[in-house]
């Protein structure tokens, strides 16, 4: 499993669209899409925004960065 997989699963489990997640985090929709598809690194700053918005376990998420 990759960080991209974790991001996609957490978002889908919350029932959020990429648009909604973008609104919550300030991360552009194309960037979220690229992160979920493994074409863009998430990075620590974005990972923190994403885990806060998705209320997922940061420890699980960060170990894949």
C-alpha positions as CSV (number, residue, x, y, z in Angstrom):
1,X,0.0,0.0,0.0
2,X,1.2,3.5,-0.8
3,X,0.5,7.0,0.5
4,X,-1.6,7.5,-2.6
5,X,-3.7,4.5,-1.7
6,X,-4.1,5.7,1.9
7,X,-5.2,9.2,0.7
8,X,-7.7,7.8,-1.7
9,X,-9.2,5.3,0.8
10,X,-9.5,7.9,3.6
11,X,-11.2,10.4,1.2
12,X,-13.6,7.8,-0.1
13,X,-14.4,6.5,3.4
14,X,-15.4,10.0,4.4
15,X,-17.6,10.3,1.3
16,X,-15.7,13.4,0.2
17,X,-15.1,14.4,-3.4
18,X,-11.8,15.7,-4.5
19,X,-13.5,19.1,-4.8
20,X,-14.7,19.0,-1.1
21,X,-11.2,17.9,0.1
22,X,-9.7,20.7,-1.9
23,X,-12.0,23.2,-0.3
24,X,-11.2,21.9,3.2
25,X,-7.4,21.9,2.7
26,X,-6.7,24.6,0.2
27,X,-4.9,22.1,-2.0
28,X,-5.8,22.4,-5.7
29,X,-8.0,19.6,-7.1
30,X,-5.5,18.6,-9.8
31,X,-2.8,18.3,-7.1
32,X,-5.1,16.0,-5.0
33,X,-5.8,13.9,-8.1
34,X,-2.1,13.6,-8.9
35,X,-1.3,12.6,-5.3
36,X,-4.0,9.9,-5.3
37,X,-2.6,8.6,-8.6
38,X,1.0,8.6,-7.3
39,X,2.1,11.2,-9.8
40,X,2.8,13.8,-7.2
41,X,4.5,13.5,-3.8
42,X,2.3,14.4,-0.9
43,X,4.9,16.0,1.3
44,X,4.7,16.6,5.1
45,X,2.8,19.9,4.9
46,X,0.1,18.6,2.7
47,X,-0.1,15.3,4.6
48,X,-0.8,17.3,7.8
49,X,-3.6,19.2,6.0
50,X,-5.0,16.1,4.6
51,X,-5.0,14.0,7.8
52,X,-6.6,16.9,9.6
53,X,-9.4,17.2,7.0
54,X,-9.9,13.5,6.7
55,X,-9.6,12.8,10.4
56,X,-7.5,9.8,9.7
57,X,-4.6,8.4,11.7
58,X,-1.6,10.5,10.9
59,X,0.9,7.8,12.0
60,X,-0.4,5.4,9.4
61,X,-0.4,8.0,6.7
62,X,3.1,9.4,7.4
63,X,4.8,6.0,7.4
64,X,4.2,5.8,3.6
65,X,5.8,9.2,2.8
